[in-house]
Amino acid sequence: MFDFEDYSLTQPAVLVTILTEAILKDSIEKLLKNLKVFGYSISETPGAVKRIQQFGQIATVQTAATEANTDQVESYAATRLEIRAVVSPELSNVILIALKEQQRQFAVLVYRQKVEALVE
């Protein structure tokens, strides 16, 4: 008889959720396919992401509210896409690093959660 107590059907994984502008859809899909992420979903979900536009030098983190940095402007950019993928923890790091570059020009918010997934 099969002992279900000693056997798990799931494995630890990470759910990566990306909120971004529609213009990045093709490049993110290409990234996921190149990384051999076969299970992902894309939904249209209106929303907004805080975006800091930087001008000139790289903006520094402000340590006091009274400091003013004229080289950056904060705004909210409309997002239209929510992309979700279940991946390994290592692959989630690769996705985050790739999308960090996109944050310099586009509204991108990425978060991840530990999950258990039924995977092969």
mmCIF file of the C-alpha atoms, coordinates in Angstrom:
data_MODEL
# 
_entry.id   MODEL 
# 
loop_
_atom_site.group_PDB 
_atom_site.id 
_atom_site.type_symbol 
_atom_site.label_atom_id 
_atom_site.label_alt_id 
_atom_site.label_comp_id 
_atom_site.label_asym_id 
_atom_site.label_entity_id 
_atom_site.label_seq_id 
_atom_site.pdbx_PDB_ins_code 
_atom_site.Cartn_x 
_atom_site.Cartn_y 
_atom_site.Cartn_z 
_atom_site.occupancy 
_atom_site.B_iso_or_equiv 
_atom_site.pdbx_formal_charge 
_atom_site.auth_seq_id 
_atom_site.auth_comp_id 
_atom_site.auth_asym_id 
_atom_site.auth_atom_id 
_atom_site.pdbx_PDB_model_num 
ATOM 1   C CA . MET A 1 1   ? 0.000  0.000  0.000   1.00 0.00 ? 1   MET A CA 1 
ATOM 2   C CA . PHE A 1 2   ? 1.202  3.517  -0.825  1.00 0.00 ? 2   PHE A CA 1 
ATOM 3   C CA . ASP A 1 3   ? 2.178  5.606  2.234   1.00 0.00 ? 3   ASP A CA 1 
ATOM 4   C CA . PHE A 1 4   ? 1.157  9.222  1.571   1.00 0.00 ? 4   PHE A CA 1 
ATOM 5   C CA . GLU A 1 5   ? 2.778  10.395 4.796   1.00 0.00 ? 5   GLU A CA 1 
ATOM 6   C CA . ASP A 1 6   ? 6.276  9.721  3.414   1.00 0.00 ? 6   ASP A CA 1 
ATOM 7   C CA . TYR A 1 7   ? 5.668  10.979 -0.123  1.00 0.00 ? 7   TYR A CA 1 
ATOM 8   C CA . SER A 1 8   ? 5.109  14.564 -1.244  1.00 0.00 ? 8   SER A CA 1 
ATOM 9   C CA . LEU A 1 9   ? 3.598  15.442 -4.595  1.00 0.00 ? 9   LEU A CA 1 
ATOM 10  C CA . THR A 1 10  ? 4.857  19.016 -4.408  1.00 0.00 ? 10  THR A CA 1 
ATOM 11  C CA . GLN A 1 11  ? 8.224  20.719 -4.474  1.00 0.00 ? 11  GLN A CA 1 
ATOM 12  C CA . PRO A 1 12  ? 9.333  24.099 -3.097  1.00 0.00 ? 12  PRO A CA 1 
ATOM 13  C CA . ALA A 1 13  ? 9.045  26.810 -5.742  1.00 0.00 ? 13  ALA A CA 1 
ATOM 14  C CA . VAL A 1 14  ? 8.662  30.569 -6.117  1.00 0.00 ? 14  VAL A CA 1 
ATOM 15  C CA . LEU A 1 15  ? 5.695  32.440 -7.578  1.00 0.00 ? 15  LEU A CA 1 
ATOM 16  C CA . VAL A 1 16  ? 7.025  35.507 -9.410  1.00 0.00 ? 16  VAL A CA 1 
ATOM 17  C CA . THR A 1 17  ? 4.451  38.219 -10.103 1.00 0.00 ? 17  THR A CA 1 
ATOM 18  C CA . ILE A 1 18  ? 5.305  41.067 -12.476 1.00 0.00 ? 18  ILE A CA 1 
ATOM 19  C CA . LEU A 1 19  ? 3.194  44.222 -12.820 1.00 0.00 ? 19  LEU A CA 1 
ATOM 20  C CA . THR A 1 20  ? 4.271  46.257 -15.807 1.00 0.00 ? 20  THR A CA 1 
ATOM 21  C CA . GLU A 1 21  ? 3.428  48.263 -18.884 1.00 0.00 ? 21  GLU A CA 1 
ATOM 22  C CA . ALA A 1 22  ? 2.038  46.498 -21.951 1.00 0.00 ? 22  ALA A CA 1 
ATOM 23  C CA . ILE A 1 23  ? 5.028  47.564 -24.042 1.00 0.00 ? 23  ILE A CA 1 
ATOM 24  C CA . LEU A 1 24  ? 7.227  45.042 -22.169 1.00 0.00 ? 24  LEU A CA 1 
ATOM 25  C CA . LYS A 1 25  ? 4.973  42.042 -22.862 1.00 0.00 ? 25  LYS A CA 1 
ATOM 26  C CA . ASP A 1 26  ? 6.990  40.645 -25.784 1.00 0.00 ? 26  ASP A CA 1 
ATOM 27  C CA . SER A 1 27  ? 10.385 41.103 -24.137 1.00 0.00 ? 27  SER A CA 1 
ATOM 28  C CA . ILE A 1 28  ? 9.243  39.477 -20.866 1.00 0.00 ? 28  ILE A CA 1 
ATOM 29  C CA . GLU A 1 29  ? 7.681  36.567 -22.761 1.00 0.00 ? 29  GLU A CA 1 
ATOM 30  C CA . LYS A 1 30  ? 10.943 36.127 -24.659 1.00 0.00 ? 30  LYS A CA 1 
ATOM 31  C CA . LEU A 1 31  ? 12.887 36.186 -21.380 1.00 0.00 ? 31  LEU A CA 1 
ATOM 32  C CA . LEU A 1 32  ? 10.632 33.525 -19.844 1.00 0.00 ? 32  LEU A CA 1 
ATOM 33  C CA . LYS A 1 33  ? 10.863 31.298 -22.931 1.00 0.00 ? 33  LYS A CA 1 
ATOM 34  C CA . ASN A 1 34  ? 14.669 31.676 -23.066 1.00 0.00 ? 34  ASN A CA 1 
ATOM 35  C CA . LEU A 1 35  ? 14.802 30.620 -19.418 1.00 0.00 ? 35  LEU A CA 1 
ATOM 36  C CA . LYS A 1 36  ? 12.604 27.620 -20.307 1.00 0.00 ? 36  LYS A CA 1 
ATOM 37  C CA . VAL A 1 37  ? 9.750  28.761 -18.071 1.00 0.00 ? 37  VAL A CA 1 
ATOM 38  C CA . PHE A 1 38  ? 6.873  26.871 -19.642 1.00 0.00 ? 38  PHE A CA 1 
ATOM 39  C CA . GLY A 1 39  ? 4.139  27.742 -17.190 1.00 0.00 ? 39  GLY A CA 1 
ATOM 40  C CA . TYR A 1 40  ? 3.205  31.388 -16.950 1.00 0.00 ? 40  TYR A CA 1 
ATOM 41  C CA . SER A 1 41  ? 0.088  33.498 -17.268 1.00 0.00 ? 41  SER A CA 1 
ATOM 42  C CA . ILE A 1 42  ? -0.498 37.004 -18.571 1.00 0.00 ? 42  ILE A CA 1 
ATOM 43  C CA . SER A 1 43  ? -3.527 39.042 -17.543 1.00 0.00 ? 43  SER A CA 1 
ATOM 44  C CA . GLU A 1 44  ? -4.628 42.546 -18.345 1.00 0.00 ? 44  GLU A CA 1 
ATOM 45  C CA . THR A 1 45  ? -5.059 44.357 -15.053 1.00 0.00 ? 45  THR A CA 1 
ATOM 46  C CA . PRO A 1 46  ? -5.223 48.138 -14.911 1.00 0.00 ? 46  PRO A CA 1 
ATOM 47  C CA . GLY A 1 47  ? -3.157 49.696 -12.158 1.00 0.00 ? 47  GLY A CA 1 
ATOM 48  C CA . ALA A 1 48  ? -0.208 51.949 -11.441 1.00 0.00 ? 48  ALA A CA 1 
ATOM 49  C CA . VAL A 1 49  ? 3.380  51.574 -10.291 1.00 0.00 ? 49  VAL A CA 1 
ATOM 50  C CA . LYS A 1 50  ? 5.495  54.294 -8.697  1.00 0.00 ? 50  LYS A CA 1 
ATOM 51  C CA . ARG A 1 51  ? 8.359  55.150 -11.007 1.00 0.00 ? 51  ARG A CA 1 
ATOM 52  C CA . ILE A 1 52  ? 11.403 57.320 -10.414 1.00 0.00 ? 52  ILE A CA 1 
ATOM 53  C CA . GLN A 1 53  ? 12.795 58.906 -13.538 1.00 0.00 ? 53  GLN A CA 1 
ATOM 54  C CA . GLN A 1 54  ? 16.446 59.793 -13.247 1.00 0.00 ? 54  GLN A CA 1 
ATOM 55  C CA . PHE A 1 55  ? 18.186 62.552 -15.112 1.00 0.00 ? 55  PHE A CA 1 
ATOM 56  C CA . GLY A 1 56  ? 21.931 63.005 -15.409 1.00 0.00 ? 56  GLY A CA 1 
ATOM 57  C CA . GLN A 1 57  ? 23.846 61.071 -12.786 1.00 0.00 ? 57  GLN A CA 1 
ATOM 58  C CA . ILE A 1 58  ? 22.474 58.057 -10.970 1.00 0.00 ? 58  ILE A CA 1 
ATOM 59  C CA . ALA A 1 59  ? 20.160 59.267 -8.215  1.00 0.00 ? 59  ALA A CA 1 
ATOM 60  C CA . THR A 1 60  ? 21.275 58.637 -4.653  1.00 0.00 ? 60  THR A CA 1 
ATOM 61  C CA . VAL A 1 61  ? 19.049 57.417 -1.862  1.00 0.00 ? 61  VAL A CA 1 
ATOM 62  C CA . GLN A 1 62  ? 17.905 60.329 0.250   1.00 0.00 ? 62  GLN A CA 1 
ATOM 63  C CA . THR A 1 63  ? 18.588 59.969 3.964   1.00 0.00 ? 63  THR A CA 1 
ATOM 64  C CA . ALA A 1 64  ? 16.460 62.887 5.133   1.00 0.00 ? 64  ALA A CA 1 
ATOM 65  C CA . ALA A 1 65  ? 13.111 64.204 3.972   1.00 0.00 ? 65  ALA A CA 1 
ATOM 66  C CA . THR A 1 66  ? 14.512 67.730 3.738   1.00 0.00 ? 66  THR A CA 1 
ATOM 67  C CA . GLU A 1 67  ? 17.089 66.822 1.105   1.00 0.00 ? 67  GLU A CA 1 
ATOM 68  C CA . ALA A 1 68  ? 16.043 67.669 -2.439  1.00 0.00 ? 68  ALA A CA 1 
ATOM 69  C CA . ASN A 1 69  ? 17.378 65.893 -5.489  1.00 0.00 ? 69  ASN A CA 1 
ATOM 70  C CA . THR A 1 70  ? 16.661 67.766 -8.690  1.00 0.00 ? 70  THR A CA 1 
ATOM 71  C CA . ASP A 1 71  ? 17.992 64.881 -10.792 1.00 0.00 ? 71  ASP A CA 1 
ATOM 72  C CA . GLN A 1 72  ? 14.944 62.648 -10.251 1.00 0.00 ? 72  GLN A CA 1 
ATOM 73  C CA . VAL A 1 73  ? 11.189 62.913 -10.605 1.00 0.00 ? 73  VAL A CA 1 
ATOM 74  C CA . GLU A 1 74  ? 8.703  60.564 -8.942  1.00 0.00 ? 74  GLU A CA 1 
ATOM 75  C CA . SER A 1 75  ? 5.487  59.740 -10.757 1.00 0.00 ? 75  SER A CA 1 
ATOM 76  C CA . TYR A 1 76  ? 2.994  56.930 -11.187 1.00 0.00 ? 76  TYR A CA 1 
ATOM 77  C CA . ALA A 1 77  ? 2.939  55.079 -14.482 1.00 0.00 ? 77  ALA A CA 1 
ATOM 78  C CA . ALA A 1 78  ? -0.021 53.064 -15.667 1.00 0.00 ? 78  ALA A CA 1 
ATOM 79  C CA . THR A 1 79  ? 0.431  49.321 -15.795 1.00 0.00 ? 79  THR A CA 1 
ATOM 80  C CA . ARG A 1 80  ? -1.669 47.013 -17.898 1.00 0.00 ? 80  ARG A CA 1 
ATOM 81  C CA . LEU A 1 81  ? -0.147 43.585 -17.395 1.00 0.00 ? 81  LEU A CA 1 
ATOM 82  C CA . GLU A 1 82  ? 0.225  41.082 -14.621 1.00 0.00 ? 82  GLU A CA 1 
ATOM 83  C CA . ILE A 1 83  ? 2.545  38.191 -15.475 1.00 0.00 ? 83  ILE A CA 1 
ATOM 84  C CA . ARG A 1 84  ? 2.849  35.230 -13.103 1.00 0.00 ? 84  ARG A CA 1 
ATOM 85  C CA . ALA A 1 85  ? 5.244  32.307 -13.269 1.00 0.00 ? 85  ALA A CA 1 
ATOM 86  C CA . VAL A 1 86  ? 6.142  29.460 -10.921 1.00 0.00 ? 86  VAL A CA 1 
ATOM 87  C CA . VAL A 1 87  ? 9.881  28.836 -11.023 1.00 0.00 ? 87  VAL A CA 1 
ATOM 88  C CA . SER A 1 88  ? 12.788 27.605 -8.937  1.00 0.00 ? 88  SER A CA 1 
ATOM 89  C CA . PRO A 1 89  ? 14.309 30.015 -6.396  1.00 0.00 ? 89  PRO A CA 1 
ATOM 90  C CA . GLU A 1 90  ? 17.453 30.302 -8.542  1.00 0.00 ? 90  GLU A CA 1 
ATOM 91  C CA . LEU A 1 91  ? 15.468 31.153 -11.662 1.00 0.00 ? 91  LEU A CA 1 
ATOM 92  C CA . SER A 1 92  ? 13.488 33.777 -9.758  1.00 0.00 ? 92  SER A CA 1 
ATOM 93  C CA . ASN A 1 93  ? 16.783 35.576 -9.051  1.00 0.00 ? 93  ASN A CA 1 
ATOM 94  C CA . VAL A 1 94  ? 17.641 35.590 -12.761 1.00 0.00 ? 94  VAL A CA 1 
ATOM 95  C CA . ILE A 1 95  ? 14.212 37.065 -13.598 1.00 0.00 ? 95  ILE A CA 1 
ATOM 96  C CA . LEU A 1 96  ? 14.564 39.780 -10.941 1.00 0.00 ? 96  LEU A CA 1 
ATOM 97  C CA . ILE A 1 97  ? 18.022 40.764 -12.173 1.00 0.00 ? 97  ILE A CA 1 
ATOM 98  C CA . ALA A 1 98  ? 16.797 40.983 -15.780 1.00 0.00 ? 98  ALA A CA 1 
ATOM 99  C CA . LEU A 1 99  ? 13.789 43.095 -14.816 1.00 0.00 ? 99  LEU A CA 1 
ATOM 100 C CA . LYS A 1 100 ? 15.853 45.423 -12.616 1.00 0.00 ? 100 LYS A CA 1 
ATOM 101 C CA . GLU A 1 101 ? 17.369 46.796 -15.826 1.00 0.00 ? 101 GLU A CA 1 
ATOM 102 C CA . GLN A 1 102 ? 13.879 47.484 -17.216 1.00 0.00 ? 102 GLN A CA 1 
ATOM 103 C CA . GLN A 1 103 ? 12.946 49.548 -14.126 1.00 0.00 ? 103 GLN A CA 1 
ATOM 104 C CA . ARG A 1 104 ? 15.241 52.323 -15.308 1.00 0.00 ? 104 ARG A CA 1 
ATOM 105 C CA . GLN A 1 105 ? 12.908 53.118 -18.216 1.00 0.00 ? 105 GLN A CA 1 
ATOM 106 C CA . PHE A 1 106 ? 9.550  51.492 -17.488 1.00 0.00 ? 106 PHE A CA 1 
ATOM 107 C CA . ALA A 1 107 ? 7.103  50.937 -14.672 1.00 0.00 ? 107 ALA A CA 1 
ATOM 108 C CA . VAL A 1 108 ? 7.959  47.477 -13.332 1.00 0.00 ? 108 VAL A CA 1 
ATOM 109 C CA . LEU A 1 109 ? 7.018  46.010 -9.971  1.00 0.00 ? 109 LEU A CA 1 
ATOM 110 C CA . VAL A 1 110 ? 8.089  42.455 -9.204  1.00 0.00 ? 110 VAL A CA 1 
ATOM 111 C CA . TYR A 1 111 ? 7.424  40.404 -6.126  1.00 0.00 ? 111 TYR A CA 1 
ATOM 112 C CA . ARG A 1 112 ? 7.864  36.769 -5.266  1.00 0.00 ? 112 ARG A CA 1 
ATOM 113 C CA . GLN A 1 113 ? 6.376  34.329 -2.819  1.00 0.00 ? 113 GLN A CA 1 
ATOM 114 C CA . LYS A 1 114 ? 7.438  30.890 -1.663  1.00 0.00 ? 114 LYS A CA 1 
ATOM 115 C CA . VAL A 1 115 ? 4.947  28.241 -2.772  1.00 0.00 ? 115 VAL A CA 1 
ATOM 116 C CA . GLU A 1 116 ? 4.709  24.484 -3.124  1.00 0.00 ? 116 GLU A CA 1 
ATOM 117 C CA . ALA A 1 117 ? 4.061  23.363 -6.671  1.00 0.00 ? 117 ALA A CA 1 
ATOM 118 C CA . LEU A 1 118 ? 3.127  20.162 -8.416  1.00 0.00 ? 118 LEU A CA 1 
ATOM 119 C CA . VAL A 1 119 ? 5.936  20.023 -10.984 1.00 0.00 ? 119 VAL A CA 1 
ATOM 120 C CA . GLU A 1 120 ? 7.830  17.355 -12.912 1.00 0.00 ? 120 GLU A CA 1 
# 
